[in-house]
Amino acid sequence: MAKITAMDVAKYAISKCQEDNHPITNLQLQKMLYYIQYFFLVKTEEPLFDDDFEAWKFGPVISNVYYEYRIYGALPIDLDGNKIEFNNINIEDKKLLDYVIEKTRVMYPWRLVEQSHAKGKAWDSVFMDGFGAGDIIEKMDIKNNGF
């Protein structure tokens, strides 16, 4: 059972990106969360968080995180300078988390969409041209077919 939530990871990612002068949008955040979960599943055999991704039109989404930050639209998310730290994540996990954040935040957002929408991958096999819209993308599918 994961010890942190997707919202914890989202706040940490937003804070880190803001502190590093590389703010991110809600779209980038959703893709970043997907990459983070994928990397943790592959590298550690465990999810970083238990929250499920849903198959939405623009890719995998953690709905409560999306709704929390949707007010920003396509603009960068601003936490008003509030830095978020994890007290409940070990140093090795934090290194992997920071690595994925730093790699994905510089990728063009629509390239991230392209990658998460690739034919035969986890999102595509659930979304099925809209027939599976809103359905859960299983963690093992993310691990085995995420990218």
N, CA and C atoms as a LAMMPS dump frame, in Angstrom:
ITEM: TIMESTEP
0
ITEM: NUMBER OF ATOMS
441
ITEM: BOX BOUNDS ff ff ff
-5.0000000000000000e+02 5.0000000000000000e+02
-5.0000000000000000e+02 5.0000000000000000e+02
-5.0000000000000000e+02 5.0000000000000000e+02
ITEM: ATOMS id mol type element x y z
1 1 1 N 0.843 -1.182 0
2 1 2 C 0 0 0
3 1 3 C 0.891 1.249 0
4 2 1 N 0.671 2.118 -0.935
5 2 2 C 1.462 3.356 -1.023
6 2 3 C 1.173 4.24 0.185
7 3 1 N 2.162 5.01 0.56
8 3 2 C 2.026 5.836 1.758
9 3 3 C 1.709 7.302 1.464
10 4 1 N 1.715 7.658 0.208
11 4 2 C 1.394 9.031 -0.171
12 4 3 C 0.311 9.004 -1.247
13 5 1 N -0.316 10.14 -1.464
14 5 2 C -1.387 10.219 -2.456
15 5 3 C -0.897 10.913 -3.72
16 6 1 N -1.673 10.768 -4.777
17 6 2 C -1.363 11.475 -6.02
18 6 3 C -1.382 12.983 -5.781
19 7 1 N -2.275 13.455 -4.895
20 7 2 C -2.322 14.884 -4.594
21 7 3 C -1.027 15.334 -3.904
22 8 1 N -0.486 14.507 -3.009
23 8 2 C 0.804 14.822 -2.384
24 8 3 C 1.888 14.974 -3.445
25 9 1 N 1.934 14.025 -4.364
26 9 2 C 2.944 14.039 -5.424
27 9 3 C 2.731 15.244 -6.332
28 10 1 N 1.472 15.551 -6.642
29 10 2 C 1.17 16.709 -7.493
30 10 3 C 1.664 17.999 -6.839
31 11 1 N 1.358 18.174 -5.574
32 11 2 C 1.791 19.388 -4.867
33 11 3 C 3.308 19.475 -4.814
34 12 1 N 3.949 18.345 -4.582
35 12 2 C 5.412 18.328 -4.562
36 12 3 C 5.969 18.698 -5.933
37 13 1 N 5.43 18.111 -6.996
38 13 2 C 5.915 18.379 -8.356
39 13 3 C 5.716 19.85 -8.729
40 14 1 N 4.545 20.381 -8.437
41 14 2 C 4.271 21.791 -8.731
42 14 3 C 5.248 22.678 -7.969
43 15 1 N 5.432 22.388 -6.703
44 15 2 C 6.333 23.163 -5.85
45 15 3 C 7.772 23.103 -6.367
46 16 1 N 8.234 21.903 -6.7
47 16 2 C 9.601 21.744 -7.196
48 16 3 C 9.787 22.511 -8.499
49 17 1 N 8.843 22.373 -9.404
50 17 2 C 8.953 23.061 -10.693
51 17 3 C 8.917 24.575 -10.507
52 18 1 N 8.062 25.037 -9.633
53 18 2 C 7.966 26.473 -9.359
54 18 3 C 9.271 26.982 -8.742
55 19 1 N 9.787 26.242 -7.775
56 19 2 C 11.037 26.631 -7.105
57 19 3 C 12.22 26.642 -8.083
58 20 1 N 12.2 25.722 -9.055
59 20 2 C 13.271 25.633 -10.058
60 20 3 C 13.03 26.574 -11.24
61 21 1 N 12.056 27.484 -11.121
62 21 2 C 11.698 28.432 -12.182
63 21 3 C 11.304 27.726 -13.478
64 22 1 N 10.561 26.654 -13.331
65 22 2 C 10.048 25.919 -14.483
66 22 3 C 8.611 25.491 -14.197
67 23 1 N 7.692 26.49 -14.052
68 23 2 C 6.302 26.163 -13.701
69 23 3 C 5.642 25.281 -14.756
70 24 1 N 4.661 24.499 -14.307
71 24 2 C 3.977 23.562 -15.196
72 24 3 C 2.469 23.809 -15.198
73 25 1 N 1.83 23.357 -16.258
74 25 2 C 0.374 23.469 -16.399
75 25 3 C -0.292 22.202 -15.857
76 26 1 N -1.605 22.226 -15.774
77 26 2 C -2.358 21.057 -15.329
78 26 3 C -2.158 19.888 -16.298
79 27 1 N -2.117 20.157 -17.597
80 27 2 C -1.879 19.099 -18.581
81 27 3 C -0.514 18.454 -18.334
82 28 1 N 0.51 19.277 -18.159
83 28 2 C 1.843 18.745 -17.891
84 28 3 C 1.854 17.948 -16.581
85 29 1 N 1.155 18.448 -15.591
86 29 2 C 1.107 17.766 -14.296
87 29 3 C 0.499 16.38 -14.442
88 30 1 N -0.583 16.252 -15.175
89 30 2 C -1.218 14.945 -15.353
90 30 3 C -0.276 13.962 -16.052
91 31 1 N 0.402 14.43 -17.078
92 31 2 C 1.343 13.557 -17.79
93 31 3 C 2.518 13.205 -16.886
94 32 1 N 2.972 14.163 -16.112
95 32 2 C 4.073 13.946 -15.181
96 32 3 C 3.695 12.877 -14.154
97 33 1 N 2.491 12.96 -13.612
98 33 2 C 2.033 11.962 -12.642
99 33 3 C 2.012 10.563 -13.271
100 34 1 N 1.605 10.482 -14.521
101 34 2 C 1.562 9.197 -15.218
102 34 3 C 2.974 8.636 -15.393
103 35 1 N 3.894 9.484 -15.832
104 35 2 C 5.296 9.06 -15.971
105 35 3 C 5.856 8.624 -14.624
106 36 1 N 5.571 9.39 -13.594
107 36 2 C 6.072 9.057 -12.249
108 36 3 C 5.564 7.681 -11.835
109 37 1 N 4.27 7.457 -11.97
110 37 2 C 3.71 6.161 -11.572
111 37 3 C 4.33 5.037 -12.404
112 38 1 N 4.475 5.257 -13.698
113 38 2 C 5.086 4.261 -14.582
114 38 3 C 6.502 3.929 -14.119
115 39 1 N 7.316 4.941 -13.902
116 39 2 C 8.705 4.706 -13.494
117 39 3 C 8.789 3.983 -12.158
118 40 1 N 7.952 4.337 -11.212
119 40 2 C 7.968 3.648 -9.926
120 40 3 C 7.533 2.196 -10.072
121 41 1 N 6.53 1.947 -10.885
122 41 2 C 6.081 0.572 -11.1
123 41 3 C 7.175 -0.279 -11.744
124 42 1 N 7.877 0.307 -12.712
125 42 2 C 8.931 -0.426 -13.413
126 42 3 C 10.177 -0.599 -12.533
127 43 1 N 10.596 0.461 -11.875
128 43 2 C 11.864 0.43 -11.117
129 43 3 C 11.741 -0.234 -9.752
130 44 1 N 10.615 -0.061 -9.083
131 44 2 C 10.498 -0.564 -7.707
132 44 3 C 9.487 -1.699 -7.567
133 45 1 N 8.734 -1.968 -8.651
134 45 2 C 7.683 -2.985 -8.631
135 45 3 C 6.493 -2.581 -7.757
136 46 1 N 6.465 -1.337 -7.304
137 46 2 C 5.388 -0.834 -6.449
138 46 3 C 4.908 0.51 -6.976
139 47 1 N 3.62 0.814 -6.839
140 47 2 C 3.156 2.16 -7.204
141 47 3 C 3.627 3.165 -6.156
142 48 1 N 3.857 4.388 -6.574
143 48 2 C 4.201 5.434 -5.608
144 48 3 C 2.96 5.854 -4.843
145 49 1 N 1.808 5.848 -5.525
146 49 2 C 0.544 6.216 -4.893
147 49 3 C -0.537 5.246 -5.361
148 50 1 N -1.58 5.117 -4.552
149 50 2 C -2.651 4.162 -4.847
150 50 3 C -3.746 4.709 -5.753
151 51 1 N -3.83 6.016 -5.911
152 51 2 C -4.875 6.617 -6.74
153 51 3 C -4.832 6.024 -8.155
154 52 1 N -6.008 5.876 -8.748
155 52 2 C -6.105 5.311 -10.094
156 52 3 C -6.199 6.398 -11.154
157 53 1 N -5.598 6.109 -12.297
158 53 2 C -5.757 6.968 -13.468
159 53 3 C -7.009 6.55 -14.202
160 54 1 N -7.721 7.542 -14.73
161 54 2 C -8.878 7.301 -15.576
162 54 3 C -8.5 7.635 -17.012
163 55 1 N -9.115 6.945 -17.963
164 55 2 C -8.855 7.188 -19.38
165 55 3 C -9.762 8.328 -19.859
166 56 1 N -9.198 9.525 -19.973
167 56 2 C -9.93 10.686 -20.469
168 56 3 C -9.483 10.977 -21.893
169 57 1 N -10.209 11.846 -22.568
170 57 2 C -9.915 12.178 -23.961
171 57 3 C -8.463 12.591 -24.176
172 58 1 N -7.918 13.423 -23.295
173 58 2 C -6.546 13.892 -23.47
174 58 3 C -5.541 13.059 -22.694
175 59 1 N -5.923 11.841 -22.323
176 59 2 C -4.974 10.924 -21.714
177 59 3 C -5.344 10.503 -20.314
178 60 1 N -4.391 9.863 -19.651
179 60 2 C -4.602 9.388 -18.287
180 60 3 C -4.726 10.564 -17.317
181 61 1 N -5.723 10.502 -16.437
182 61 2 C -5.991 11.616 -15.519
183 61 3 C -6.297 11.076 -14.124
184 62 1 N -5.715 11.741 -13.126
185 62 2 C -6.121 11.539 -11.734
186 62 3 C -7.162 12.637 -11.497
187 63 1 N -8.418 12.269 -11.435
188 63 2 C -9.498 13.257 -11.481
189 63 3 C -9.457 14.289 -10.355
190 64 1 N -9.193 13.874 -9.11
191 64 2 C -9.207 14.878 -8.039
192 64 3 C -8.078 15.895 -8.202
193 65 1 N -6.957 15.479 -8.755
194 65 2 C -5.853 16.42 -9.022
195 65 3 C -6.253 17.358 -10.156
196 66 1 N -6.841 16.808 -11.197
197 66 2 C -7.302 17.642 -12.308
198 66 3 C -8.259 18.723 -11.804
199 67 1 N -9.264 18.328 -11.042
200 67 2 C -10.276 19.285 -10.59
201 67 3 C -9.691 20.323 -9.629
202 68 1 N -8.704 19.944 -8.859
203 68 2 C -8.053 20.894 -7.946
204 68 3 C -7.372 22.033 -8.698
205 69 1 N -6.791 21.723 -9.861
206 69 2 C -5.981 22.712 -10.584
207 69 3 C -6.577 23.176 -11.906
208 70 1 N -7.785 22.766 -12.222
209 70 2 C -8.381 23.149 -13.507
210 70 3 C -8.617 24.651 -13.621
211 71 1 N -8.711 25.349 -12.513
212 71 2 C -8.931 26.8 -12.568
213 71 3 C -7.804 27.53 -13.292
214 72 1 N -6.652 26.885 -13.414
215 72 2 C -5.52 27.519 -14.098
216 72 3 C -5.605 27.364 -15.613
217 73 1 N -6.503 26.52 -16.102
218 73 2 C -6.624 26.301 -17.541
219 73 3 C -5.289 25.863 -18.112
220 74 1 N -4.837 26.55 -19.162
221 74 2 C -3.567 26.227 -19.796
222 74 3 C -2.403 27.038 -19.205
223 75 1 N -2.685 27.81 -18.161
224 75 2 C -1.637 28.618 -17.522
225 75 3 C -0.87 27.804 -16.484
226 76 1 N 0.358 28.212 -16.19
227 76 2 C 1.119 27.516 -15.145
228 76 3 C 0.413 27.589 -13.793
229 77 1 N 0.507 26.512 -13.046
230 77 2 C -0.075 26.441 -11.708
231 77 3 C 0.831 27.199 -10.748
232 78 1 N 0.221 27.988 -9.878
233 78 2 C 0.985 28.791 -8.915
234 78 3 C 0.526 28.457 -7.499
235 79 1 N 1.45 27.979 -6.683
236 79 2 C 1.136 27.664 -5.286
237 79 3 C 1.424 28.844 -4.361
238 80 1 N 1.491 30.042 -4.918
239 80 2 C 1.743 31.253 -4.131
240 80 3 C 3.02 31.152 -3.31
241 81 1 N 4.039 30.509 -3.891
242 81 2 C 5.335 30.433 -3.231
243 81 3 C 5.416 29.415 -2.1
244 82 1 N 4.353 28.659 -1.873
245 82 2 C 4.373 27.658 -0.806
246 82 3 C 5.142 26.425 -1.268
247 83 1 N 6.241 26.131 -0.596
248 83 2 C 7.052 24.969 -0.919
249 83 3 C 6.5 23.756 -0.175
250 84 1 N 6.366 22.654 -0.901
251 84 2 C 5.858 21.42 -0.317
252 84 3 C 7.012 20.437 -0.178
253 85 1 N 7.168 19.879 0.992
254 85 2 C 8.202 18.864 1.238
255 85 3 C 7.531 17.57 1.655
256 86 1 N 8.144 16.468 1.292
257 86 2 C 7.687 15.169 1.763
258 86 3 C 8.452 14.824 3.022
259 87 1 N 7.75 14.418 4.038
260 87 2 C 8.395 13.898 5.235
261 87 3 C 8.285 12.389 5.269
262 88 1 N 7.495 11.836 4.352
263 88 2 C 7.214 10.406 4.386
264 88 3 C 7.688 9.678 3.131
265 89 1 N 8.765 10.147 2.514
266 89 2 C 9.314 9.456 1.344
267 89 3 C 10.809 9.274 1.549
268 90 1 N 11.299 8.09 1.245
269 90 2 C 12.722 7.843 1.468
270 90 3 C 13.571 8.513 0.391
271 91 1 N 14.845 8.639 0.668
272 91 2 C 15.75 9.4 -0.205
273 91 3 C 15.868 8.771 -1.593
274 92 1 N 15.857 7.455 -1.684
275 92 2 C 15.954 6.801 -2.994
276 92 3 C 14.714 7.069 -3.84
277 93 1 N 13.54 6.994 -3.224
278 93 2 C 12.307 7.305 -3.94
279 93 3 C 12.283 8.768 -4.361
280 94 1 N 12.773 9.648 -3.499
281 94 2 C 12.801 11.08 -3.828
282 94 3 C 13.724 11.343 -5.018
283 95 1 N 14.828 10.63 -5.088
284 95 2 C 15.746 10.793 -6.227
285 95 3 C 15.05 10.42 -7.531
286 96 1 N 14.329 9.305 -7.525
287 96 2 C 13.608 8.88 -8.728
288 96 3 C 12.489 9.862 -9.059
289 97 1 N 11.783 10.31 -8.06
290 97 2 C 10.715 11.295 -8.248
291 97 3 C 11.27 12.571 -8.882
292 98 1 N 12.352 13.108 -8.331
293 98 2 C 12.96 14.321 -8.874
294 98 3 C 13.458 14.108 -10.303
295 99 1 N 14.037 12.952 -10.57
296 99 2 C 14.532 12.634 -11.912
297 99 3 C 13.394 12.708 -12.929
298 100 1 N 12.28 12.054 -12.627
299 100 2 C 11.154 12.029 -13.568
300 100 3 C 10.562 13.431 -13.735
301 101 1 N 10.431 14.169 -12.654
302 101 2 C 9.921 15.542 -12.732
303 101 3 C 10.809 16.383 -13.638
304 102 1 N 12.115 16.318 -13.425
305 102 2 C 13.05 17.142 -14.204
306 102 3 C 13.067 16.754 -15.68
307 103 1 N 12.88 15.488 -15.988
308 103 2 C 12.866 15.039 -17.388
309 103 3 C 11.566 15.405 -18.095
310 104 1 N 10.444 15.239 -17.422
311 104 2 C 9.162 15.466 -18.106
312 104 3 C 8.782 16.933 -18.195
313 105 1 N 9.218 17.753 -17.272
314 105 2 C 8.799 19.157 -17.312
315 105 3 C 9.374 19.924 -18.496
316 106 1 N 10.418 19.414 -19.121
317 106 2 C 11.002 20.092 -20.272
318 106 3 C 10.468 19.55 -21.593
319 107 1 N 9.653 18.516 -21.528
320 107 2 C 9.077 17.948 -22.747
321 107 3 C 7.875 18.787 -23.196
322 108 1 N 7.72 18.918 -24.484
323 108 2 C 6.592 19.642 -25.047
324 108 3 C 5.307 18.919 -24.629
325 109 1 N 4.349 19.641 -24.035
326 109 2 C 3.139 18.989 -23.505
327 109 3 C 2.414 18.093 -24.499
328 110 1 N 2.307 18.517 -25.744
329 110 2 C 1.57 17.697 -26.705
330 110 3 C 2.372 16.477 -27.128
331 111 1 N 3.685 16.503 -26.943
332 111 2 C 4.509 15.298 -27.162
333 111 3 C 4.192 14.279 -26.064
334 112 1 N 4 14.772 -24.848
335 112 2 C 3.614 13.893 -23.744
336 112 3 C 2.254 13.252 -24.027
337 113 1 N 1.338 14.036 -24.591
338 113 2 C 0.021 13.508 -24.961
339 113 3 C 0.187 12.419 -26.016
340 114 1 N 0.999 12.699 -27.041
341 114 2 C 1.256 11.713 -28.099
342 114 3 C 1.759 10.398 -27.515
343 115 1 N 2.724 10.489 -26.609
344 115 2 C 3.31 9.283 -26.027
345 115 3 C 2.29 8.5 -25.208
346 116 1 N 1.503 9.202 -24.423
347 116 2 C 0.533 8.49 -23.583
348 116 3 C -0.644 7.95 -24.394
349 117 1 N -0.831 8.46 -25.63
350 117 2 C -1.93 8.017 -26.491
351 117 3 C -1.509 6.975 -27.531
352 118 1 N -0.276 6.522 -27.499
353 118 2 C 0.221 5.609 -28.534
354 118 3 C -0.666 4.358 -28.641
355 119 1 N -0.868 3.929 -29.869
356 119 2 C -1.693 2.747 -30.145
357 119 3 C -1.159 1.524 -29.397
358 120 1 N -2.072 0.795 -28.771
359 120 2 C -1.71 -0.424 -28.071
360 120 3 C -1.171 -0.224 -26.665
361 121 1 N -1.007 1.015 -26.263
362 121 2 C -0.504 1.287 -24.912
363 121 3 C -1.665 1.301 -23.923
364 122 1 N -1.358 1.456 -22.656
365 122 2 C -2.348 1.308 -21.581
366 122 3 C -3.57 2.215 -21.763
367 123 1 N -3.359 3.512 -22.008
368 123 2 C -4.493 4.43 -22.166
369 123 3 C -5.343 4.02 -23.368
370 124 1 N -4.699 3.751 -24.489
371 124 2 C -5.41 3.407 -25.72
372 124 3 C -6.265 2.154 -25.551
373 125 1 N -5.736 1.162 -24.869
374 125 2 C -6.478 -0.091 -24.719
375 125 3 C -7.684 0.05 -23.789
376 126 1 N -7.686 1.071 -22.937
377 126 2 C -8.844 1.321 -22.07
378 126 3 C -9.804 2.319 -22.72
379 127 1 N -9.275 3.404 -23.278
380 127 2 C -10.105 4.467 -23.847
381 127 3 C -10.919 3.971 -25.043
382 128 1 N -10.335 3.146 -25.886
383 128 2 C -10.997 2.527 -27.043
384 128 3 C -11.854 3.515 -27.838
385 129 1 N -11.222 4.554 -28.358
386 129 2 C -11.925 5.549 -29.184
387 129 3 C -13.122 6.171 -28.467
388 130 1 N -13.047 6.277 -27.152
389 130 2 C -14.088 6.925 -26.372
390 130 3 C -15.046 5.978 -25.671
391 131 1 N -15.076 4.715 -26.072
392 131 2 C -15.993 3.759 -25.445
393 131 3 C -15.628 3.474 -23.987
394 132 1 N -14.349 3.654 -23.645
395 132 2 C -13.906 3.417 -22.271
396 132 3 C -13.604 4.703 -21.527
397 133 1 N -14.12 5.826 -22.024
398 133 2 C -13.854 7.126 -21.396
399 133 3 C -14.251 7.09 -19.925
400 134 1 N -13.339 7.471 -19.074
401 134 2 C -13.584 7.512 -17.644
402 134 3 C -13.267 6.219 -16.917
403 135 1 N -12.98 5.162 -17.671
404 135 2 C -12.653 3.882 -17.043
405 135 3 C -11.256 3.917 -16.431
406 136 1 N -11.035 3.06 -15.464
407 136 2 C -9.763 2.97 -14.742
408 136 3 C -8.705 2.288 -15.617
409 137 1 N -7.502 2.847 -15.594
410 137 2 C -6.35 2.206 -16.227
411 137 3 C -5.631 1.448 -15.11
412 138 1 N -5.629 0.144 -15.201
413 138 2 C -5.04 -0.691 -14.147
414 138 3 C -3.531 -0.447 -14.035
415 139 1 N -3.038 -0.484 -12.811
416 139 2 C -1.615 -0.233 -12.554
417 139 3 C -0.706 -1.206 -13.297
418 140 1 N -1.097 -2.471 -13.385
419 140 2 C -0.266 -3.447 -14.103
420 140 3 C -0.234 -3.138 -15.594
421 141 1 N -1.319 -2.579 -16.134
422 141 2 C -1.316 -2.154 -17.535
423 141 3 C -0.369 -0.982 -17.725
424 142 1 N -0.345 -0.068 -16.763
425 142 2 C 0.595 1.064 -16.844
426 142 3 C 2.018 0.53 -16.831
427 143 1 N 2.298 -0.382 -15.918
428 143 2 C 3.647 -0.94 -15.814
429 143 3 C 4.05 -1.648 -17.094
430 144 1 N 3.177 -2.495 -17.622
431 144 2 C 3.521 -3.329 -18.772
432 144 3 C 3.354 -2.641 -20.114
433 145 1 N 2.437 -1.663 -20.208
434 145 2 C 2.129 -1.032 -21.5
435 145 3 C 1.994 0.476 -21.409
436 146 1 N 2.604 1.08 -20.397
437 146 2 C 2.451 2.521 -20.205
438 146 3 C 3.028 3.349 -21.328
439 147 1 N 4.191 2.952 -21.802
440 147 2 C 4.861 3.718 -22.861
441 147 3 C 5.556 2.776 -23.807
